[in-house]
């Protein structure tokens, strides 16, 4: 599956690459998802957004236009229950939670587990 991941920190690149194990064609971008960067999604089937990203109606409209089928929101708290209905009719989305430790830090194990969940969703969607 062709995927673009936005706002990927350097330490997340290796974790996601290891979890992916070269199964999916994932383009990793340091820039945050926005109206100006959403064009990177064209030609892809799925989008992964890390941390707090712009999943506004305007950005989602661009993703719908780009024929994005799947959206994975990778965050430390549940979010985006208020995604616009027109987008959720066109895009299947999930929220993968990254558990934080005391003082709001992320453990390597929590990051690895979340990355594995991301890849599991991509694997399942690829079989559809």
N, C-alpha and C positions, 0 to 999 in steps of 0.2 A: 504494500500500500504506500502511496506517495503522501508524505506528511510534511508539514512545516510547523516548527516549534518556535514560538516567540518568547523573547525576554529570558533566554537561557543563560544562566551564570556559568562561568568557566568550570566550577566544581560539579555542576549538574550535567555538563556535556559527557564526561566520562561515565558517570553513573547511568545515564540514559543509553549511551552507546553499549555498555556492557549488558544492560537489561534487554536491549534490542537484539543483540547478537546477529546483526546484519540481516534481520528478517525484513524490515521495512526500510524504505528509502526516506530517511528523515533529514530534512534541511533544518539546521540549527541556526537561529538568528538571535543576536544579542539585543536587537531593537525590540521595544514593546509593541504590541499590537495597537494600531491606531488607524484612522482613516488614511493616513499617509503611507503606512506600511502594509496594509491589508492586501495590496496587489501581489505580494509574495505568495499568497494562497492560490492564485490562479494556476491551474494545472495540477493541483493537489486534491486529495480526497478528504483529508482530515487536517485539523488544526489543533495544536496543543498550545495552551497559554499558561505561563508560569506566573505565580503570585498574583497581585492585583493588576488586572489588565482592563482595557477599554472594550467591554462587550456591549456597547451601546447599540441602540437600534440602527444608527448610521453605519457602524462597523459591521454589524450582523447583516445588513442589507448588502454590503460589498461581498461578504462571505457567501451569501445566498446566490448572488450574481456569479460568483466564482465556482458555483456548483459544489461547494463544500458539503459533504454528507455528514461529517462527524466533527464534534468539538469536545475536547477534553480540557477541563479547567482544573489545573493542578495548583492547589492552594492549601493554606494552613487552617482555613475555616470554611464551612459550607457557604456557598455564594450563588448568586445569579438565579434564584428561584423566580425572579421577576423578568426573565428574558422575554422579549416581545414574542407574542404568539405566532406572528408570521414567520419568525425565524425557527421557532421550535417545531413548526409543521414541516419545515424543509431540512432542518439540521437536528440530528440526534445528538444530545449532549449529556455528559456525565461530569461529576465533580469528584476528582481523586484527592483525598485529604492527605496532607503531609503533616504528620504528628510532630508537635514541638515538645521539647523537654522543658524542664524548669528554666525560667528566665528567657523563654521564647527561642531557645536554640534548637537547631535541627541536628539529630544524630545521623551518622552515616547509615546506620541500619534503617532508620525511618525513611531516609531519602531513597535507599535501595528498594525498600518495600513499595514505596509509592511509584517508583519508576517501573517496577515489575507489574503493578496494576495497570499503568498506562499501556504497556506493551500487551498485556492480556486483553484489554479492550480492543486494541488495534488488531490483534490476532482474531478475536471473535468477529469483529466487523468485516474482516477480510474474507471470512468464510460465508458471509451472507450472499 
